[in-house]
């Protein structure tokens, strides 16, 4: 941690992005433990002449992205320094001429160190990261039509991947989806950037161990799997993002009925909250059981502590209670948090008829039965059990699977009759434009028959109380039939022996470090341009448990989507674009 490298009283100066990057892995309590008394945003720190108070008794630790704007802010700060020392840490590689100009501005010689501290990404789980680039849709268009915004997003993606490689001490070979022009472009740009910055990889072994290949970065395109972001989710972390939305490890509970003020904004961090870290990937029925056990353990501790306090007869006894009280209070708050959040998730599932729509979603994703599916989707158009959002997603899934214009037109008419506006109905055509069969480079839909036993089981479950369904683990076999394409791709990549076809996922051959595709890689970064999902994160976590040892896969994405953010991005697609 960079704050440990500087002594004395400190102020931490960050920009809006690095502030969030740090908040993903460190709490404010962690930072304050290291004599950090202030945290300031660099753009609010004050330009010369703004009358800001000098604090020469403090040393500044600046953790910043190496952007043009930040260099301008730094230059102004150094011309009229407010702090005794400046220790500058950039989140990514910095060009030499920029450092020279910065040194020229350090007239008072207050800069004590400048380092590249490769943390230019948002670490969500230990094997999941995001770049928080939520608008990449135009990258699917011809680069000749890109604006400065698209150029910036592309460059940010390359920078983020470089930081991930350096952070993980990986000098990788680069593979990409051959059918995706944007994957090919970013793959070649990444190779060029790594070649320019080879000095960053000094000390990283360039020769693979016997029986292994080099580490791999594999670039995939969201366009090849538009189905996964559209499906309802049934594991804890994924449900939080789909039903409540996770932003910078924070969940908004302000619309939940009956929650206390301290639970209206809750932190859900796999590093700061052990219970969440242990159960983020748990299916909801298992989560409910775990929360019940968690509450029982807390109640047991509470009863024991109450008895102990009542019997306390000395100052030492009371001191022991006081020493334990912060941990006891923390556990109490954590129990309340997870109980409240799980209750709100259950309420949303019930209110929105998610059990009903999810069964049909899974059928559409996993089975081939056009007429039956059309009839069922049309039936849901007039059902009072589900919301309009669920109706729209069912139509989109049907359109992606069958691409039958006649039936799609009928469904669009049904949407209009349900009050959907023209822009919302256009999403049906836009998603086909973005990720229809003419775009996808791989077979998306795995067709398998649904047994009569499964249908019968579902019919029986629909007759039970919805609360009982949460406790019934057999529901999972119905609601989680869908398996993400990424799961098979990542598994094939890590098996080596040519399991992941080089004709479909080629190497960038102009790299100075090529690798045989026959041997399994020790580690890999699988990165999805257009955004990853928590369902795919779950599959990667399960794969990592299977392969074990030091071998592992890291999943990254330009963002992490739920259905709303995915459709918001699809809506940005212009007429005639993306073809």
N, C-alpha and C positions, 0 to 999 in steps of 0.2 A: 504494500500500500504506500503510495507516494508520500502521504503525510507523515509517515514514520521516518522518512529520509531527511527531514528538516527539524532542527531543534528550536526551542523557544516558543513564544506565543505566536500563533499563526492565524492568517486569514486565508480562506480557500476561495479563489476567484475562478469561476466557471462560466461557460456560455449555456444557452438554453438546452443544447443537445447533451453536452458533457454532464450537466447537472442531472439529467434523466438517466444517462448511462451509469453514473455513480450510484444513483438511487436504486437501480436494479439489483445491486450487489451489496451495498453498504447502507445501513440505517444511519440516521443522524446521530444516534447514540454511539455507534461505532466511530464515527468521525470525531465527535466531541471528546472521546477518550484520549485523543492524541493532541490535546492542547490547541484544537481549532476553535477559536472563539467567535469567528464570523464566517459567513458564507455569502459571497456577493456575486451577482451576475455582471459580467465584464461590461455589457452595454449600459449598465446602470451605475457603473463605478464612477463615472464622471470624467468629462474631458477637461483639459486645462482651463482654468479660469472659472470653474463652476463652484468654487468655494468649498470644495470637499475638505474635510478635516484631515490633517496629517496624522499618521499613526506610526511614527518611526520606531515605536517599541515593538512592532509586530513585523513578522516576515510573511511575504505573500507567496502562496503556492498557486500557480496558475495552471489549471488543467483545461486545455482548449483544443478544439478542432482546428487544423491548419487552414483556415479559410481566409480569403482576402480581407473580409470585414474584421476578423479577429486580429490580423496583423496590423490593421489600421488602429484598432483600439489599443493594442499593445504598444505601438509606436508612441501614441499620445501619452499613455501611462508612464513610459520610461523617460519621456522628455521632462515630465514634472512628477517625479515619483512621490508617492504618499507613504510607502513602506520602507523599512530598513533594507530588506533583501528581497530579491525576486528569484524564485525557483520555477522555471517554466517547463511544463510537460505537455507535449503535443500528442494527440491521440492517434496520429498516423505519421507517415513519412513526410519530411519537410525538404523542399528543394533548397540547395545550398545558397542560391542568390538571395532567398528570403531571409536566411539566417544572417547573411552579410548586412542586409539592410537593417535588420533588427539590432545588430551589434553597433551599427552607425548611430542609431537612436539612443543607445545606452551611454549618454554623455556623462552621467553621474556614476557609472560603473556599479550599479546596484544589482545587476544580473549575476547570480552566482553559479547557475547551471541551466542548461537547456538540454532536454532529453526527449526522445521519441518513445512514447509509452503506449504501445499498441493495444488500445481498448476502444476502437472506433466502431463499436457495435453494441447492441442491447442484449445482454445475456439474460435469458428468461429462465431456462432450466440449465442444468449442467451440460446437456447435449442439444440445446435449442437456442438459437439467436436470431435476431431480426435487425434490419437496418432502418425500420420505420419509414420506408419510402412507400407511401400509401397510394401513389398515383403513377403507375407504370404502364397503363394501358396503351399510351401512344408509342411506347417502345416497340409495339407490334406493327407499327407502320413503317414505311420506307424511311430510312435514316435521312434521306435527302429532304424530307418534309419536316424533320424535327426542328423544334424551336430551341431556344437556349435552355428552357426548362428540361426538355428531354435529354439534352446533352449533359446537363448537371446531374440528372438522375442516373444516367449511364455511368458517368465518372464516379459518382458516389458509390455505386454498386461495385465498381472495380476497386475503389479504395477500401471499402468494407471487406471485400474478399481478401485483399492483400493483408489487412490487419488481422483477419482471422488466421491466415496461414502463418504469419509471424508469431502471433500469440500462441498458436498451437505447436510452434516449432516444426512446421511442415514445409519442406521444399517439394511441392507436389507436381505430378503430371496432371494435365488438364484434359478432361473429357466433357463432351457436351451432346445434347440432343441434336442430331444431324438435321432433323426436320424443322428446327427453330432458328430462323435467321438471327433473332436477338440473342439467343444462347451462343451461336457461333461468333457473333461480333464481340460479345463480352468475354468469351473464352480467349480470343486472340488478343484483345486488349489486356487481359489479365496476364497472359504469358509475356507480353511486351513489358508490362509494368514490373513483373517479377524479375525479368532479365535486367532491367534498369537498376533494380534495387537488390541485386544478388548479395551485396555486402551485408544486408540485413540477415542473411541466412548463414553467415559464417559460424561454424561450430555445429551446424545441422548436418548430419550425415547425408551425403549425396549418393552413397552406394547402399542399396537395400541389403538387408540381411539375407542370408541364404534361405530360400523358400518363401521369400516375400518380394513384393514389388515396392516401388516408391509409394508414398501416400498419394491420394487422389482427390482432386476437386472435380465433382460431377455437376454440371449445370443442367437443370431441367426447366421446362416451361409450363406455367400454370395452364396454358391453353390446351395442353394434352390431357388435362383432367379437370374439367369444370364441374364435375359431379360432387367431389368430396366437400368443397366449400358450401354446397347447397343443402347438405344433409343435417338433420338434427343430431346432436351429440349426446352421449350418455355416460361420459366419464367426467369427474369432478371439474378439472381445469377447463376442459372443452365446454362443458355446460355453462360454467361461469362466463366464458367469453361469448357464447352464443346467446344466452338468455339475459345476462346482465352487462356484459362487456368488461374486459380487463384492459386497463390502460396504465402503463408504467407500474404494473404490479398492484394497481388500486382498482377496487370494485365499487361502483356507485350503488348504494342501497337506499338512497334518499326517497325513492318511490315505494319502498316496501312499507306495508302498513304495520304500525305498532313498534317499530324499532326505535331504540333510544338514540339520542343525539350522537353518542360516541360510536355508534355502529352505522351511521349513514354513509361514511366513507371508510372502507376497511382495506387493509393491506394484505395481499395474498402473495407471499414470496416463498419460493421453495428453499431459499437459503436462510431466511429469518424465522420461518414458521415450520418447525419440525413436523407437526401433524400434517400440514398441507404438503410438505415435501414428500412425506410417506404415502399420501393418499391422492395426490394430484391426478394420477392416472387410474384411480379406482373407479370401477363401474358404480353407478349411483346406489344400487341395492347394497353393495359392500360398504360404501361410504356411510349409509344410514346406520348399519351395524357398528361401524367403527366409531361414529360419533356417540352412539349409545354407550359403548364401552368406555369411551373417553369421559363422558359425563359420570358414569358409575365410578371410575377411578378417582375423578375429582371429588365426588361426593364422599368417597371413603376417606380421602385425605382431609377433607373439610371436617368430617366427624371426628377424626383422630386429633386434628389440630385444636378443635373446640374443646375436647376433653382435656388435652394437654394444657391449654391455656387456663382452663378452670382450676387445674391442680397446681399451677405455677406458684411456687412458694418462696422464690428467691429472685434476686436481681439477675442471676445467671440464667435462670429459666426464662425470664422475660426477655433477656437479650437474645437467647436462641430463637425465640418466637419472632422477634423483630428482624433478625438476620434472615429468617426463612420467608418473611412476609412478602418481599418483592416478587420472589418466584411464585409464591402462592397466588398473589394478585395477578401475575401474568398468565398463569394457567387458567384462572377464573375468567379473565377477559377472552382468552383464546377459545375456551369452551363456549362461551356466550356467542362469540363471533361465528364459529362454524355451525352452531345450532341455528342461529338466525339466518345465515346464508342458505343452509340446506332447506330450511322451512320455506324461504322465498322461492328457491328453485322449484320445490314441489308445488307451490301455489301457482307459479307460472305455467308449469306443465299441465296442471288441471284446468286452469282458466283458458288456455289456448288450444286444448285438445291435441296435445303433441303426441300422445300415444297413438291416436287414430291416424294422424297424418304421417307419422314416422313409419308405421307399418307399410303404407303405400309407397313412401319414399324408398324404403329398402327394396320393395318389389320392383319398382321402376329401375333402380340401380343394378339389380342383380338378376332379373328374370326377363324373358322375352315372351310377351303375350299382348300384342298390340291392341286387339279389340277389347279384351277384358280391361286393360289398363285405361283405354280411352273411356270406357263406360264408368270405371271407378272414379277417374279424375272429374268427369262431367258430373257425377253424383255429388262429389265434394264441393262443386261450384255452388250448390244450393243448400249444402249442409250448414246447420247452425252451430256445429260442434268445433269448427276450426276458424282461424282468423284469415283475413285476406292475404297476409304474408305467407301463410301455409299454402293457400290456393295458388299464389303466384309461383312458389317454388315447385309445386307439383306439376304445373304447366311447363315450367322450364325444364324439369327433368324429363317429362314426356317428349318435349320437342328435341332435346339432345339425343335421346335414345332413338326415336323413330324418324325424325325429320320428314314427316309426311305432311305436305303443305295443306291438304284438304282438312285433315283433322286438327292441325294447328290453327287454321283459320277459325274453325268452329270453337276451339278453346279460347281464342282471343276475343271472339264475340261474347262468350260466356263471361270473360273477365270484365268486359265493358258493361255488361248487364249487372255486374256486382259492384259497379261504381269505380272501377279502375280508370285513371285518366290516361290519355293517349301516350304520355311519356313513359308511364309504367308499362303499358302494353307493348311499347317498342322494345322493352328489354328482351322479349321473346326473340325478335329478329336479331337484336344486337348480340345476344349470347351465341346464336348460331353463326353470326358473322365472325365473332371472336374465336369460338372454339367448336365450330361444327365439324362434321366428318371430313370436309375438304381441307381443314387446317390440321387436324390431329395426325400425328405421325405414328401413332400406335393404337392398337385395338383397346378401346376404353372399357367397353361393357363385357363383363364376364357373365355369360348366360348359364343359369343352372335352374333346374326345375325345383319348384317348391312342393314339398311333399304334402300329402293330405294330412299327415300327422301335424305338421307345422300350422297349416290352416286351421285345423280343428283346435289346436292349442290356443291359437290367437282368438278364435271365436269364443272359447271358454273364458279366456282372460277378460274379454270385453264385458262379460256379464258380472265381473267382480268389481268391488269398490276400487277406485283408482289408487287409494292409499295402500291397499293390499298388493297392488301390482308392483309398487316400489320394493316390496319385500320379497317378491317372487323372482328368483334368479333365472328361471326359465324364460322370463321376458327377454333377457339379454340375447338369447339365440335368435330371437325374431328381430330385435331392434339393432343388432350389430352384425347382420349378414354381410354387409358391404366391407370389402377389404381394399384398402387404397392401392393403386398401382405402384406408388412409391415403395410400399413394403416389399414387393417382389423385385423391384429394380435395385434397392439397397442391398437386399439379400444376395442377389446375383453378383453385384459389385464386390461384396466382401468374400464371396466364395472363390472368386478368381477362376482360373482354368477356362477362361473364355466364356463363362456363364452369361456375362453381360455382353451382348453382341457388339463387336467393334464396328460393324457396318451401320448400326443404328446409333451407337454412342461412341463416335471416333475420338481419337486423341488429337490434340493440336501438335502436329508433327514438326513444326518449325521451332519447337522448344529445344533448348540446349540439354535437356534432361528427359530423355524418352524412357519408356518402361515397357517391359513385356506384359501383355495382357493375360499371360498364362498363370501368373502367381498372384495370390491374394494380397491386397494392400494391408498394411498394419493399421492404418487409420484413413478415414475419408471424411470430406465435407460434401454433403449433398445440398445444393443450393437451388431454390426454386424462384426463378424470375417471374414475378406476378403474385408472389405470396405463398407461404406455407400455411398449414392448419394444425390445430392441436390434435386432430385425429392422426395426422401423419407423424407428429411428434411422439404420440403414443406408440406407433408402430416402430419407430426408430429406437425408442427406449426398450421395447420388448426385444428387438433384434440385438441390442447391446448386451442385454442379459443373457441371450443365447450364445453369442460368440465369446463373451467373457474375456478375462485376462486384460492385457493392455490394448487389445484391438477394439476399436470403437468407431461409430459413425456420429458425426455432428450434423444436425439439420439446421439449415439457415434459410431465410427468405427475405425478399425485399420488404415484406411485412408479414404479420400473422393474421389471416382473415377469419372472420365469421361470415355468415351469409349476408348480413347487411353491408359490411364493408366491401365484400366481393361484388355485390350488385351495384353498389355506389360507384365502383370502379368501372363496371361494364357500362353503366349509364353514361360515362364520359366518352365512349366511343362515338366518333363522328360518322355520319352517313358516308358510306363508301370507303371508310378507313379500315385498316387491318386486313385487307384482302391480299 
